[in-house]
Structure formats: structure tokens, C-alpha cells
Amino acid sequence: MAGIAENGEEAINMFKSFSNKPKIILMDHRMPEKTGIEATKEILQIDKRVKIIFLSADVSIKEEAYAIGAFSFSEKPFTIKYLINEINKALECYKFSSSN
Amino acid sequence: MLNEENKDNMEDLYEIKARLKQEIAKRIQLENELNIALDELNLSNTEYLFAIRKLEGYKDSLNTAYNRAEFYKDLCSHDINNILQAILSGMQLCEMNLDDPHEIKSIIKIITDQVIRGANLISNIRKLSQIEGTKISLKRTKIRNILKKSVDYIKKSYTDKKINIKVDSVSEQLYIQANELISDVFENILINAIKHNKSAILEIEVMISREQKLGVNYLRFEFQDNGLGISDPRKEKIFQRGYSKNKTAQGMGLGLSLVKKIIENYKGEIWVEDRVIGDYSKGSNFVLLIPEVN
């Protein structure tokens, strides 16, 4: 199950619409309608198991992202290898928390 | 005897009079000194107030300079890093797809677009600092020619899309006080109408009419499109990118905040409405009011 949303509001609606919820969300921050922080808060209220990886060039929201429950924060620019590594870590964490 | 007594009294009185005179003279001198001191104090007070006002002025300039520095810092750290991210990912994807020339070609197109985006960003920053750094000179400008050039430029830039741009003007002979940045205004609005549009045929209608507001004669430009539209909460935000503290104002990049600053420089106004009142999803209507000159 995967999808691409163009803004925070669309991401929330898309997440709600999935019967089988995705395990990982790659989240930007500065988006129209709702920001990444706002979308993350609402999505984690729907399902707190989902691992949200922030991918943003706005490092000023890093602490807030962690405080509201983001799995990790990657500051742009990053390599594809680094991103794959972050996704793998998030998947491991998801599996671990689901099995407990 | 009485005379003797009177004489003594008179002497005492003379002595008192002399002392009083001395006292009065001292007091007058004191009063003069006090007045001088008061004048000096008043002068110091005026100087003090003047200095405070000057300091307040410096504080405002300092705040503006600080906000400007923060804005440029934000542009460098956010927008440039976003562009670098796209270029870096593109390069790495090319490396992964060396045996697929078709894929490489499409990725190179993305990288090229990002380089152009970076160049446009730098150009916009330069224009912004030009507007704010100095008083730019405006001259009487025939606006229909400029608009026609902008429309032609946009049509040539997006040959891969079906675009209909119709211009309806109250007259051909319309003049405003402007400079070369007016082309940026028209082009930015037209580009937004194209970029944020998913219709099969992109319809843009430009209408120019006359309007009087508070005794000032304006030219009213309306750019109506059949694009995605702008929801009410975003209608003001899209112009706010800049020195505002609202970093989350994503807007449509630096473009519209630049447009707003240019229009304000012409003593005009800009805002956005729904093309179909009450239904933003039917497209936008960008309205410009610019003072008309004869």
C-alpha cells in the first residue's frame, strides 16, 4: 500500500482512506494546506504505530518533529543510500514494536 | 534723645536695606544661574528625546536588517538545499540507470529544471534587494505592449501544453508608472496559472478595465484561470513569503511575494479571488490595481 500526497491535508485524508495502513511515511514540512508537523500530529492520533520519517530542508523544526513523535529527521540534501538506510531502520522498528 | 534714637534706627534700617539689596542681588544671580541650568537641562532633554527617537529609528532599521538576514538565511538553507536535494538524487538515479538512456534523459530534464529553478531564485533575490535597497525610478509605460510580450513569452515557454490566453482590454492606449519589473509581475501570475492547473486545456483570460478608488484612477487587471484554485485560508498566505515570521507560508515560492512588493512599489494593490465566487476549485482570479497615468 503506497501513495503520494501533494500536501499535509491530502496526506491525512489518504492515510484515513487506507484500510491497510502504511508502515512508513516520508514527510516534508513546508506544504500548502497543512504542514508536515500538523499532518504528523493528526496521523499519529489515527495510528501511532506508523513510522514518520521527516525529509526537510527546514532544520528549525527538527526538535518539534521529534517531540511530536517523528521516527527520524533527515536534513536535505541526503543520499539515496542514506534514505534507504533510514527506511530499513524504520521498518525494523515497526516490526519490533508490532511484535511486542 | 529721640533724635539720637531715631538716628540709630535709621542706621539699622540702612544696614538692613543694604543687606536686603545684597540678598536680592545674590538671589537674582542665583535665579539667573538657575535659568541657565534650566535651559541647559531643557536642551539636554530635547537632545535626549532626539537621541531616543534616533535610537528607535536605528532599532527599526536593525529589526528590518535582521529580518532580511533571516529571510536570506532561510532561502539559502531551505530553498537551495531543496534544489540541491533534487539534483543530488537525480545524479544518483542516473548512476543507477546507466543502461537505460530513456530514463537518464528524463532524469537529466529534472536536473536541468532544478538548475533553472536555482537560477530563477537567485534572479528573484537580486530583484527583491533591488526594490528594497534603493528608490527605483518609474517611467510612463504603455502597458498593453508589455502584457502582449509576456503572453507571447509564456506561450513559447510551454509549447507542450494546450494553453488559451485571451486578453480583453478597455483600450489599447493605457499607461501606468512602472519599470521593467512589470514583466515579472505578468509572467509570474501567468506561470502560476499554468503550473497549478490540471485541466486538459488551460484557459487564461486577462481583463483590463478602469476603476476609481478613493479618488485615484486605477487600471484593474484580472487574470482568471481554470486551475486548481486557492482555498480561503491560503489566499493571503501565498503573498507572505518574505520577511514575515511565517516560515510555513509555502505560497508558490518567492514569486508572488516578489510580485506583491513590485506592485506596492507602484502604489498598487494585489489580491486573489475565486474565479467562480464561493468555489475556489474552479480556478483563481488574480486582481491587480495599478494607478493609471495619462
Chai-1 contact restraints between the chains, C-beta under 6 A:
chainA,res_idxA,chainB,res_idxB,connection_type,confidence,min_distance_angstrom,max_distance_angstrom,comment,restraint_id
A,R30,B,T248,contact,1.0,0.0,6.0,A-B,restraint_1
A,R30,B,Q250,contact,1.0,0.0,6.0,A-B,restraint_2
A,M31,B,Q250,contact,1.0,0.0,6.0,A-B,restraint_3
A,P32,B,Q250,contact,1.0,0.0,6.0,A-B,restraint_4
A,T35,B,T248,contact,1.0,0.0,6.0,A-B,restraint_5
A,A57,B,H78,contact,1.0,0.0,6.0,A-B,restraint_6
A,A57,B,N81,contact,1.0,0.0,6.0,A-B,restraint_7
A,A57,B,N82,contact,1.0,0.0,6.0,A-B,restraint_8
A,D58,B,H78,contact,1.0,0.0,6.0,A-B,restraint_9
A,K76,B,N81,contact,1.0,0.0,6.0,A-B,restraint_10
A,K76,B,N82,contact,1.0,0.0,6.0,A-B,restraint_11
A,K76,B,Q85,contact,1.0,0.0,6.0,A-B,restraint_12
A,P77,B,N81,contact,1.0,0.0,6.0,A-B,restraint_13
A,P77,B,L84,contact,1.0,0.0,6.0,A-B,restraint_14
A,P77,B,Q85,contact,1.0,0.0,6.0,A-B,restraint_15
A,P77,B,L88,contact,1.0,0.0,6.0,A-B,restraint_16
A,I80,B,Q92,contact,1.0,0.0,6.0,A-B,restraint_17
